[in-house]
Amino acid sequence: MSSLGTLRGLSEALASGAETPGSAVEHSLQAIKSAEPEIQAWVEIDAGAARSAASELERSADARGVLWGMPVGIKDLIDVQGLPTRCGSVLSGGEPAATDADCVKLLRQAGAVVMGKTVTTEFGYFAPGPTRNPVNPAHTPGGSSSGSAAAVAAGMVPLAIGTQTAGSLTRPASFCGVAGFVAAKGQFSTTGITGLSPSLDSLGFLARTVADLRLVWSTLMGSDAGLLDLPDDGAPRILLWNGSGLGEVSADMAAAVERAAAAMRHSGAPCAEWSSHSVVRQLADDHATIMAFEAARERSWELQHLDQVSVPLAELLAAGAVAPEAEYVAAVARIAGARKFIQARLDKFDAILGPAALGAAPQGLEATGTPLLSRPWQALGLPVITIPGLRDPAGMPLGLQLIGIPGRERRLFSIAQRIEESLAPQVAV
């Protein structure tokens, strides 16, 4: 871990005066200088603007909250005033954004310091950038929030912002061994974010621990945090989902889920098996239908320039352009019905626990892995926390995902922290 440590630790150091925003920025820049040549997590590092922002914070008499002076990386699908939004594509111009995205404004208002833009796959789809996995640089970091996850895992920043349309944040969090939070659809504004599918695009955060993420979410939500939540007490009631029918989950990942479940049972938390696998499989199919249909319309300009995009993106846009609208409408209707069904199940349980990916990060940098295990939950627009802590025998991270329902995030974070703490001594499966 770098000298920046966890977000919580740095926040406490900033509050006490042991660190200043200026020193935090310099530590971040030094960590980037050390790790970036191998990891390649950044598109652009704006050291001058970061130093200037830190100096301004030190001169200001404004209240100093949790994120005051905190270095943060921003995924390069998200507008930062004065920096280009390249989207991992040759088609994106080099003109600087005129204003910050709404989520960047929120971060700045909370006192965070933007360090620069992190690598994304092309328009948040499958074509990878140059980023390597800090745990083992011969392996993919996942995508599309590749640079954000890698920058946190390598200790370059304690917080990074990402997005998710399918598995774009959950998967890289799992592969890089960090914590991730995908916000419920509509919880945060996506204005200023280059999206792929309006019905599916969501904002998310990456940090080293679930406790760090909880601080970020609570700070940015302000007085709305946990407004509709249940009391944060009592043993959690968990539904265990094994990923059935969506792909071949590795033996190591299956063992990781069972280890977490065993720890929960040992602590007195009742667990039951998820059995409605056909619903989840249909959700994954409907997610793919909606994503292609909407992407062809959201990225209509790129659709006219398919010779300048990657083969996977060209295939997605071309398929979406000819997809019958009736199929899209039917998929939307099925998802609405499934949402009611699953929310009814979660009236009796607090969360669904399952694998965040099929297994550990695959070797090689030509692909970023599959988002299959995130598609059903993203289709529903549910909040998801990726819990780090376990690794396979080769030392590669195995993340778990905890899925809840909107309005009960405080309870979801509490359960995720409980699981993370139970796994802390268990570094290998």
DRENDO-1510 file (C-alpha; in Angstrom, 1 decimal, always signed):
<recs>
REC; n; res; u; v; w
REC; 1; MET; +0.0; +0.0; +0.0 .
REC; 2; SER; +1.3; +3.5; -0.8 .
REC; 3; SER; +1.8; +6.2; +1.8 .
REC; 4; LEU; -1.7; +7.4; +0.9 .
REC; 5; GLY; -3.2; +4.3; +2.6 .
REC; 6; THR; -6.9; +4.0; +2.8 .
REC; 7; LEU; -9.4; +6.8; +2.2 .
REC; 8; ARG; -10.5; +6.6; +5.9 .
REC; 9; GLY; -6.9; +6.8; +7.1 .
REC; 10; LEU; -6.0; +9.7; +4.8 .
REC; 11; SER; -9.2; +11.6; +5.7 .
REC; 12; GLU; -8.3; +11.3; +9.4 .
REC; 13; ALA; -4.7; +12.5; +8.7 .
REC; 14; LEU; -6.1; +15.5; +6.8 .
REC; 15; ALA; -8.5; +16.3; +9.6 .
REC; 16; SER; -5.9; +16.2; +12.2 .
REC; 17; GLY; -3.3; +18.2; +10.2 .
REC; 18; ALA; -0.9; +15.4; +10.0 .
REC; 19; GLU; -1.4; +15.7; +6.2 .
REC; 20; THR; -2.4; +18.7; +4.1 .
REC; 21; PRO; -4.1; +18.7; +0.7 .
REC; 22; GLY; -0.8; +19.7; -0.8 .
REC; 23; SER; +1.1; +16.8; +0.8 .
REC; 24; ALA; -1.7; +14.4; -0.2 .
REC; 25; VAL; -1.4; +15.5; -3.8 .
REC; 26; GLU; +2.4; +15.2; -3.7 .
REC; 27; HIS; +2.2; +11.7; -2.3 .
REC; 28; SER; -0.3; +10.8; -5.0 .
REC; 29; LEU; +1.9; +12.2; -7.7 .
REC; 30; GLN; +4.9; +10.3; -6.4 .
REC; 31; ALA; +2.9; +7.0; -6.3 .
REC; 32; ILE; +1.8; +7.6; -9.9 .
REC; 33; LYS; +5.4; +8.3; -11.0 .
REC; 34; SER; +6.5; +5.1; -9.4 .
REC; 35; ALA; +3.7; +2.7; -10.6 .
REC; 36; GLU; +2.4; +4.3; -13.8 .
REC; 37; PRO; +5.2; +3.2; -16.2 .
REC; 38; GLU; +4.2; -0.4; -15.6 .
REC; 39; ILE; +0.4; -0.1; -14.8 .
REC; 40; GLN; -0.6; +2.6; -17.4 .
REC; 41; ALA; -3.8; +3.5; -15.5 .
REC; 42; TRP; -3.9; +7.2; -16.6 .
REC; 43; VAL; -4.8; +9.0; -19.8 .
REC; 44; GLU; -3.8; +12.4; -18.4 .
REC; 45; ILE; -2.4; +13.5; -15.1 .
REC; 46; ASP; -3.2; +17.2; -14.4 .
REC; 47; ALA; -0.5; +17.9; -11.7 .
REC; 48; GLY; -0.7; +21.7; -12.1 .
REC; 49; ALA; -4.5; +21.8; -11.6 .
REC; 50; ALA; -4.3; +19.4; -8.7 .
REC; 51; ARG; -1.6; +21.4; -6.9 .
REC; 52; SER; -3.6; +24.6; -7.5 .
REC; 53; ALA; -6.8; +23.1; -6.1 .
REC; 54; ALA; -4.9; +21.8; -3.0 .
REC; 55; SER; -3.5; +25.3; -2.4 .
REC; 56; GLU; -6.9; +26.8; -2.7 .
REC; 57; LEU; -8.3; +24.3; -0.2 .
REC; 58; GLU; -5.6; +25.2; +2.3 .
REC; 59; ARG; -6.4; +28.9; +2.1 .
REC; 60; SER; -10.1; +28.4; +2.3 .
REC; 61; ALA; -12.1; +28.6; +5.6 .
REC; 62; ASP; -14.8; +26.2; +4.3 .
REC; 63; ALA; -15.8; +23.2; +6.4 .
REC; 64; ARG; -13.5; +20.3; +6.1 .
REC; 65; GLY; -15.4; +17.1; +5.4 .
REC; 66; VAL; -14.5; +13.5; +4.8 .
REC; 67; LEU; -13.3; +14.1; +1.2 .
REC; 68; TRP; -11.5; +17.4; +1.9 .
REC; 69; GLY; -8.1; +17.3; +0.2 .
REC; 70; MET; -8.7; +13.7; -1.1 .
REC; 71; PRO; -6.9; +12.9; -4.4 .
REC; 72; VAL; -9.3; +11.2; -6.9 .
REC; 73; GLY; -9.1; +9.8; -10.4 .
REC; 74; ILE; -11.9; +10.3; -13.0 .
REC; 75; LYS; -12.7; +7.8; -15.7 .
REC; 76; ASP; -12.2; +9.2; -19.1 .
REC; 77; LEU; -15.9; +8.9; -20.0 .
REC; 78; ILE; -16.6; +11.7; -17.5 .
REC; 79; ASP; -16.2; +15.4; -18.2 .
REC; 80; VAL; -13.6; +17.3; -16.3 .
REC; 81; GLN; -13.5; +21.0; -17.1 .
REC; 82; GLY; -10.3; +21.8; -19.0 .
REC; 83; LEU; -9.5; +18.2; -20.0 .
REC; 84; PRO; -10.6; +16.3; -23.1 .
REC; 85; THR; -13.0; +13.4; -22.7 .
REC; 86; ARG; -11.4; +10.9; -25.1 .
REC; 87; CYS; -13.6; +7.8; -24.3 .
REC; 88; GLY; -10.8; +5.5; -25.3 .
REC; 89; SER; -11.6; +6.2; -28.9 .
REC; 90; VAL; -9.8; +7.8; -31.9 .
REC; 91; LEU; -13.2; +9.3; -32.8 .
REC; 92; SER; -13.3; +11.6; -29.7 .
REC; 93; GLY; -11.8; +15.0; -30.2 .
REC; 94; GLY; -9.2; +16.7; -28.1 .
REC; 95; GLU; -11.2; +19.7; -27.2 .
REC; 96; PRO; -11.3; +20.3; -23.4 .
REC; 97; ALA; -14.7; +19.9; -21.6 .
REC; 98; ALA; -16.3; +23.3; -20.9 .
REC; 99; THR; -17.8; +22.2; -17.6 .
REC; 100; ASP; -17.5; +19.4; -15.0 .
REC; 101; ALA; -19.8; +16.5; -15.1 .
REC; 102; ASP; -22.4; +16.7; -12.2 .
REC; 103; CYS; -20.6; +13.9; -10.3 .
REC; 104; VAL; -17.2; +15.8; -10.5 .
REC; 105; LYS; -19.0; +19.0; -9.3 .
REC; 106; LEU; -20.2; +16.9; -6.3 .
REC; 107; LEU; -16.7; +15.7; -5.5 .
REC; 108; ARG; -15.2; +19.2; -5.8 .
REC; 109; GLN; -17.9; +20.6; -3.5 .
REC; 110; ALA; -16.9; +18.0; -1.0 .
REC; 111; GLY; -13.3; +19.1; -1.2 .
REC; 112; ALA; -11.8; +16.3; -3.4 .
REC; 113; VAL; -8.9; +17.1; -5.6 .
REC; 114; VAL; -9.0; +15.8; -9.2 .
REC; 115; MET; -5.7; +14.3; -10.2 .
REC; 116; GLY; -6.6; +13.5; -13.9 .
REC; 117; LYS; -8.4; +11.1; -16.2 .
REC; 118; THR; -8.1; +7.3; -15.9 .
REC; 119; VAL; -8.2; +4.8; -18.8 .
REC; 120; THR; -11.4; +3.4; -20.1 .
REC; 121; THR; -12.2; +0.8; -22.7 .
REC; 122; GLU; -13.5; +2.3; -26.0 .
REC; 123; PHE; -16.9; +4.0; -25.1 .
REC; 124; GLY; -17.1; +1.7; -22.1 .
REC; 125; TYR; -17.4; -1.5; -24.2 .
REC; 126; PHE; -14.9; -4.3; -24.8 .
REC; 127; ALA; -11.9; -2.9; -26.6 .
REC; 128; PRO; -9.2; -2.6; -23.9 .
REC; 129; GLY; -6.8; +0.2; -23.3 .
REC; 130; PRO; -3.1; -0.2; -22.2 .
REC; 131; THR; -3.9; -0.7; -18.4 .
REC; 132; ARG; -2.4; -3.7; -16.6 .
REC; 133; ASN; -3.5; -5.4; -13.4 .
REC; 134; PRO; -1.4; -4.2; -10.5 .
REC; 135; VAL; -1.6; -7.6; -8.8 .
REC; 136; ASN; +0.0; -9.3; -11.8 .
REC; 137; PRO; +0.7; -7.1; -14.9 .
REC; 138; ALA; +0.4; -10.1; -17.2 .
REC; 139; HIS; -3.4; -10.1; -16.4 .
REC; 140; THR; -6.2; -7.9; -17.5 .
REC; 141; PRO; -7.5; -5.3; -14.9 .
REC; 142; GLY; -11.0; -5.8; -16.3 .
REC; 143; GLY; -13.1; -3.1; -17.9 .
REC; 144; SER; -14.4; -0.7; -18.7 .
REC; 145; SER; -13.3; +1.2; -15.6 .
REC; 146; SER; -9.8; -0.3; -16.1 .
REC; 147; GLY; -7.7; +2.7; -15.1 .
REC; 148; SER; -9.8; +3.6; -12.1 .
REC; 149; ALA; -9.6; +0.2; -10.5 .
REC; 150; ALA; -5.9; -0.2; -11.3 .
REC; 151; ALA; -5.1; +3.3; -9.9 .
REC; 152; VAL; -6.7; +2.5; -6.6 .
REC; 153; ALA; -5.2; -1.0; -6.4 .
REC; 154; ALA; -1.7; +0.3; -7.1 .
REC; 155; GLY; -2.1; +3.0; -4.4 .
REC; 156; MET; -1.9; +5.9; -6.8 .
REC; 157; VAL; -5.2; +7.4; -5.4 .
REC; 158; PRO; -7.4; +6.3; -2.5 .
REC; 159; LEU; -10.6; +7.0; -4.6 .
REC; 160; ALA; -11.5; +6.8; -8.3 .
REC; 161; ILE; -14.8; +7.2; -10.2 .
REC; 162; GLY; -16.1; +4.8; -12.7 .
REC; 163; THR; -19.3; +3.9; -14.5 .
REC; 164; GLN; -21.1; +0.7; -15.2 .
REC; 165; THR; -23.5; -0.3; -18.1 .
REC; 166; ALA; -23.0; -4.1; -17.8 .
REC; 167; GLY; -20.1; -5.1; -15.6 .
REC; 168; SER; -17.8; -2.1; -16.1 .
REC; 169; LEU; -17.0; -1.4; -12.4 .
REC; 170; THR; -17.9; -4.7; -10.6 .
REC; 171; ARG; -15.5; -6.8; -12.7 .
REC; 172; PRO; -12.4; -4.6; -12.5 .
REC; 173; ALA; -12.9; -4.2; -8.8 .
REC; 174; SER; -13.0; -8.0; -8.5 .
REC; 175; PHE; -10.0; -8.5; -10.8 .
REC; 176; CYS; -7.8; -5.8; -9.1 .
REC; 177; GLY; -8.8; -6.7; -5.5 .
REC; 178; VAL; -10.5; -3.4; -4.5 .
REC; 179; ALA; -13.9; -2.4; -3.3 .
REC; 180; GLY; -16.5; -1.1; -5.7 .
REC; 181; PHE; -19.9; +0.4; -5.4 .
REC; 182; VAL; -22.4; +0.7; -8.3 .
REC; 183; ALA; -25.1; +3.2; -7.4 .
REC; 184; ALA; -28.7; +2.4; -8.0 .
REC; 185; LYS; -30.0; +3.7; -11.3 .
REC; 186; GLY; -30.9; +7.4; -10.9 .
REC; 187; GLN; -29.3; +7.9; -7.5 .
REC; 188; PHE; -26.6; +10.2; -9.0 .
REC; 189; SER; -26.8; +12.3; -12.1 .
REC; 190; THR; -25.1; +11.1; -15.2 .
REC; 191; THR; -25.0; +14.5; -16.9 .
REC; 192; GLY; -21.6; +15.1; -18.3 .
REC; 193; ILE; -20.9; +11.3; -18.8 .
REC; 194; THR; -20.6; +9.8; -22.2 .
REC; 195; GLY; -22.9; +6.9; -22.0 .
REC; 196; LEU; -23.7; +3.8; -24.0 .
REC; 197; SER; -27.2; +2.9; -22.8 .
REC; 198; PRO; -29.4; +5.5; -20.9 .
REC; 199; SER; -31.5; +2.8; -19.2 .
REC; 200; LEU; -28.5; +1.0; -17.9 .
REC; 201; ASP; -25.7; +3.5; -17.3 .
REC; 202; SER; -24.8; +4.1; -13.7 .
REC; 203; LEU; -22.2; +5.9; -11.7 .
REC; 204; GLY; -19.8; +4.1; -9.3 .
REC; 205; PHE; -16.8; +4.5; -7.0 .
REC; 206; LEU; -13.7; +2.4; -6.3 .
REC; 207; ALA; -11.7; +2.5; -3.1 .
REC; 208; ARG; -9.5; +0.1; -1.1 .
REC; 209; THR; -12.2; -1.0; +1.4 .
REC; 210; VAL; -15.9; -1.2; +1.8 .
REC; 211; ALA; -15.6; +1.2; +4.7 .
REC; 212; ASP; -14.0; +3.7; +2.4 .
REC; 213; LEU; -16.8; +3.4; -0.1 .
REC; 214; ARG; -19.4; +3.9; +2.6 .
REC; 215; LEU; -17.8; +7.2; +3.6 .
REC; 216; VAL; -17.8; +8.4; +0.0 .
REC; 217; TRP; -21.4; +7.4; -0.6 .
REC; 218; SER; -22.6; +8.9; +2.7 .
REC; 219; THR; -20.8; +12.2; +2.0 .
REC; 220; LEU; -22.0; +12.6; -1.5 .
REC; 221; MET; -25.6; +11.7; -0.6 .
REC; 222; GLY; -25.6; +14.1; +2.3 .
REC; 223; SER; -28.9; +14.3; +4.2 .
REC; 224; ASP; -30.5; +11.8; +1.8 .
REC; 225; ALA; -28.2; +9.0; +2.9 .
REC; 226; GLY; -30.2; +6.0; +4.2 .
REC; 227; LEU; -33.4; +8.1; +4.1 .
REC; 228; LEU; -35.7; +5.1; +3.3 .
REC; 229; ASP; -33.4; +2.5; +5.0 .
REC; 230; LEU; -34.3; -0.1; +7.5 .
REC; 231; PRO; -32.8; +0.0; +11.0 .
REC; 232; ASP; -29.1; -1.0; +10.7 .
REC; 233; ASP; -29.2; -3.7; +13.3 .
REC; 234; GLY; -29.8; -7.4; +13.6 .
REC; 235; ALA; -28.2; -10.4; +11.8 .
REC; 236; PRO; -28.3; -10.0; +8.1 .
REC; 237; ARG; -30.5; -12.3; +6.0 .
REC; 238; ILE; -28.7; -13.3; +2.9 .
REC; 239; LEU; -29.7; -15.1; -0.3 .
REC; 240; LEU; -26.8; -17.0; -1.9 .
REC; 241; TRP; -26.6; -16.9; -5.7 .
REC; 242; ASN; -24.1; -19.2; -7.5 .
REC; 243; GLY; -24.2; -17.6; -10.9 .
REC; 244; SER; -26.0; -20.6; -12.3 .
REC; 245; GLY; -26.7; -20.6; -16.0 .
REC; 246; LEU; -24.7; -17.5; -16.9 .
REC; 247; GLY; -21.3; -19.1; -17.4 .
REC; 248; GLU; -18.8; -21.5; -15.9 .
REC; 249; VAL; -17.9; -20.1; -12.5 .
REC; 250; SER; -14.4; -21.3; -11.5 .
REC; 251; ALA; -14.0; -23.7; -8.6 .
REC; 252; ASP; -11.9; -21.0; -6.8 .
REC; 253; MET; -14.7; -18.4; -7.1 .
REC; 254; ALA; -17.3; -20.9; -6.0 .
REC; 255; ALA; -15.2; -21.7; -3.0 .
REC; 256; ALA; -14.8; -18.0; -2.2 .
REC; 257; VAL; -18.6; -17.5; -2.1 .
REC; 258; GLU; -19.0; -20.5; +0.1 .
REC; 259; ARG; -16.3; -19.3; +2.4 .
REC; 260; ALA; -18.1; -15.9; +2.8 .
REC; 261; ALA; -21.4; -17.7; +3.4 .
REC; 262; ALA; -19.8; -20.0; +6.0 .
REC; 263; ALA; -18.4; -16.9; +7.8 .
REC; 264; MET; -21.8; -15.3; +7.8 .
REC; 265; ARG; -23.5; -18.5; +9.1 .
REC; 266; HIS; -20.9; -18.7; +11.8 .
REC; 267; SER; -21.7; -15.2; +12.9 .
REC; 268; GLY; -25.4; -16.0; +13.2 .
REC; 269; ALA; -26.6; -14.7; +9.8 .
REC; 270; PRO; -29.2; -16.9; +8.2 .
REC; 271; CYS; -28.4; -17.8; +4.5 .
REC; 272; ALA; -30.7; -19.4; +1.9 .
REC; 273; GLU; -30.0; -20.5; -1.6 .
REC; 274; TRP; -31.3; -18.5; -4.6 .
REC; 275; SER; -33.3; -20.8; -6.7 .
REC; 276; SER; -34.9; -18.6; -9.3 .
REC; 277; HIS; -32.2; -19.1; -11.9 .
REC; 278; SER; -34.4; -18.8; -14.9 .
REC; 279; VAL; -35.4; -15.2; -13.9 .
REC; 280; VAL; -31.7; -14.2; -13.7 .
REC; 281; ARG; -30.9; -15.8; -17.1 .
REC; 282; GLN; -33.7; -14.0; -18.7 .
REC; 283; LEU; -32.6; -10.7; -17.2 .
REC; 284; ALA; -29.1; -11.2; -18.7 .
REC; 285; ASP; -30.6; -11.8; -22.1 .
REC; 286; ASP; -32.9; -8.8; -21.8 .
REC; 287; HIS; -30.0; -6.6; -20.6 .
REC; 288; ALA; -28.1; -7.5; -23.8 .
REC; 289; THR; -31.1; -6.6; -26.0 .
REC; 290; ILE; -31.6; -3.2; -24.3 .
REC; 291; MET; -27.9; -2.4; -24.4 .
REC; 292; ALA; -27.6; -3.0; -28.1 .
REC; 293; PHE; -30.8; -1.2; -29.1 .
REC; 294; GLU; -30.0; +1.9; -27.0 .
REC; 295; ALA; -26.3; +2.0; -27.9 .
REC; 296; ALA; -27.1; +2.2; -31.6 .
REC; 297; ARG; -29.1; +5.3; -30.8 .
REC; 298; GLU; -26.9; +6.8; -28.1 .
REC; 299; ARG; -23.8; +6.4; -30.3 .
REC; 300; SER; -25.5; +7.2; -33.6 .
REC; 301; TRP; -22.6; +9.2; -34.8 .
REC; 302; GLU; -20.2; +6.4; -34.2 .
REC; 303; LEU; -22.6; +4.1; -36.0 .
REC; 304; GLN; -21.9; +6.1; -39.2 .
REC; 305; HIS; -18.2; +5.5; -38.7 .
REC; 306; LEU; -17.9; +1.8; -38.0 .
REC; 307; ASP; -14.6; +1.5; -39.9 .
REC; 308; GLN; -13.0; +3.6; -37.1 .
REC; 309; VAL; -14.3; +1.6; -34.1 .
REC; 310; SER; -13.3; -1.8; -32.8 .
REC; 311; VAL; -14.9; -4.9; -34.1 .
REC; 312; PRO; -16.9; -5.6; -30.9 .
REC; 313; LEU; -18.3; -2.1; -30.8 .
REC; 314; ALA; -19.1; -2.2; -34.5 .
REC; 315; GLU; -21.0; -5.5; -34.0 .
REC; 316; LEU; -22.9; -4.1; -31.1 .
REC; 317; LEU; -24.0; -0.9; -32.8 .
REC; 318; ALA; -24.8; -2.7; -36.1 .
REC; 319; ALA; -26.9; -5.3; -34.3 .
REC; 320; GLY; -28.7; -2.7; -32.3 .
REC; 321; ALA; -29.5; -0.6; -35.3 .
REC; 322; VAL; -31.5; -3.5; -36.9 .
REC; 323; ALA; -33.0; -4.9; -33.7 .
REC; 324; PRO; -36.9; -4.8; -33.8 .
REC; 325; GLU; -38.3; -2.3; -31.5 .
REC; 326; ALA; -40.9; -4.8; -30.4 .
REC; 327; GLU; -38.1; -7.0; -28.9 .
REC; 328; TYR; -36.8; -4.0; -27.0 .
REC; 329; VAL; -40.2; -3.1; -25.6 .
REC; 330; ALA; -40.8; -6.7; -24.5 .
REC; 331; ALA; -37.4; -6.8; -22.8 .
REC; 332; VAL; -38.2; -3.6; -20.9 .
REC; 333; ALA; -41.5; -5.1; -19.8 .
REC; 334; ARG; -40.0; -8.3; -18.6 .
REC; 335; ILE; -37.4; -6.4; -16.6 .
REC; 336; ALA; -40.1; -4.4; -14.9 .
REC; 337; GLY; -41.9; -7.6; -13.9 .
REC; 338; ALA; -38.6; -9.2; -12.6 .
REC; 339; ARG; -37.9; -6.1; -10.6 .
REC; 340; LYS; -41.1; -6.5; -8.7 .
REC; 341; PHE; -40.4; -10.2; -8.2 .
REC; 342; ILE; -36.9; -9.7; -6.8 .
REC; 343; GLN; -37.9; -6.8; -4.6 .
REC; 344; ALA; -40.5; -9.0; -3.1 .
REC; 345; ARG; -37.8; -11.6; -2.4 .
REC; 346; LEU; -35.7; -9.0; -0.8 .
REC; 347; ASP; -38.6; -8.0; +1.6 .
REC; 348; LYS; -37.6; -11.3; +3.4 .
REC; 349; PHE; -33.9; -11.0; +2.8 .
REC; 350; ASP; -31.5; -8.1; +3.1 .
REC; 351; ALA; -29.2; -8.8; +0.1 .
REC; 352; ILE; -28.1; -11.3; -2.5 .
REC; 353; LEU; -24.5; -12.5; -2.3 .
REC; 354; GLY; -22.7; -14.1; -5.3 .
REC; 355; PRO; -19.6; -14.1; -7.4 .
REC; 356; ALA; -18.6; -10.8; -8.9 .
REC; 357; ALA; -17.0; -12.5; -11.9 .
REC; 358; LEU; -16.6; -16.0; -13.3 .
REC; 359; GLY; -13.2; -16.2; -11.7 .
REC; 360; ALA; -9.9; -14.4; -11.3 .
REC; 361; ALA; -8.6; -12.0; -13.9 .
REC; 362; PRO; -7.7; -13.9; -17.1 .
REC; 363; GLN; -4.1; -13.7; -18.3 .
REC; 364; GLY; -3.5; -11.4; -21.2 .
REC; 365; LEU; -4.4; -7.9; -22.2 .
REC; 366; GLU; -6.3; -8.5; -25.4 .
REC; 367; ALA; -9.7; -8.8; -23.6 .
REC; 368; THR; -11.2; -7.6; -20.3 .
REC; 369; GLY; -13.3; -10.6; -19.3 .
REC; 370; THR; -17.0; -11.1; -19.4 .
REC; 371; PRO; -19.7; -9.0; -17.7 .
REC; 372; LEU; -22.2; -11.8; -17.6 .
REC; 373; LEU; -22.6; -12.0; -13.8 .
REC; 374; SER; -23.4; -8.3; -13.6 .
REC; 375; ARG; -25.9; -8.0; -16.4 .
REC; 376; PRO; -29.0; -9.2; -14.5 .
REC; 377; TRP; -28.5; -6.8; -11.6 .
REC; 378; GLN; -27.6; -3.9; -13.8 .
REC; 379; ALA; -30.7; -4.5; -15.9 .
REC; 380; LEU; -32.7; -4.0; -12.7 .
REC; 381; GLY; -30.8; -0.8; -11.7 .
REC; 382; LEU; -29.9; -2.2; -8.2 .
REC; 383; PRO; -27.1; -1.0; -6.0 .
REC; 384; VAL; -24.1; -3.4; -5.9 .
REC; 385; ILE; -21.0; -3.6; -3.7 .
REC; 386; THR; -18.0; -5.5; -4.7 .
REC; 387; ILE; -16.3; -7.0; -1.6 .
REC; 388; PRO; -12.5; -7.7; -1.8 .
REC; 389; GLY; -10.5; -9.9; +0.5 .
REC; 390; LEU; -10.1; -13.4; -1.0 .
REC; 391; ARG; -7.6; -14.7; -3.5 .
REC; 392; ASP; -7.0; -17.8; -5.5 .
REC; 393; PRO; -3.9; -20.1; -5.0 .
REC; 394; ALA; -2.0; -18.0; -7.5 .
REC; 395; GLY; -2.6; -14.9; -5.5 .
REC; 396; MET; -5.1; -13.3; -7.8 .
REC; 397; PRO; -8.1; -11.5; -6.3 .
REC; 398; LEU; -11.6; -13.0; -6.2 .
REC; 399; GLY; -14.3; -10.4; -5.5 .
REC; 400; LEU; -17.8; -11.1; -4.3 .
REC; 401; GLN; -20.8; -8.9; -5.2 .
REC; 402; LEU; -23.6; -8.0; -2.7 .
REC; 403; ILE; -26.8; -6.9; -4.3 .
REC; 404; GLY; -29.5; -4.9; -2.6 .
REC; 405; ILE; -32.4; -2.6; -3.4 .
REC; 406; PRO; -32.5; +1.2; -3.8 .
REC; 407; GLY; -33.2; +3.0; -0.5 .
REC; 408; ARG; -31.5; +0.5; +1.7 .
REC; 409; GLU; -27.9; +1.2; +0.9 .
REC; 410; ARG; -27.0; +1.9; +4.5 .
REC; 411; ARG; -28.0; -1.6; +5.4 .
REC; 412; LEU; -26.2; -3.0; +2.3 .
REC; 413; PHE; -22.9; -1.3; +3.3 .
REC; 414; SER; -23.2; -2.6; +6.8 .
REC; 415; ILE; -23.6; -6.2; +5.6 .
REC; 416; ALA; -20.7; -5.7; +3.1 .
REC; 417; GLN; -18.4; -4.4; +5.8 .
REC; 418; ARG; -19.4; -7.4; +8.0 .
REC; 419; ILE; -18.5; -9.8; +5.2 .
REC; 420; GLU; -15.2; -7.9; +4.4 .
REC; 421; GLU; -14.2; -8.0; +8.0 .
REC; 422; SER; -14.9; -11.7; +8.3 .
REC; 423; LEU; -12.7; -12.4; +5.2 .
REC; 424; ALA; -9.8; -10.2; +6.4 .
REC; 425; PRO; -7.7; -13.0; +7.8 .
REC; 426; GLN; -8.4; -15.3; +4.9 .
REC; 427; VAL; -6.1; -14.2; +2.1 .
REC; 428; ALA; -6.3; -17.4; -0.1 .
REC; 429; VAL; -9.0; -19.9; -1.1 .
</recs>
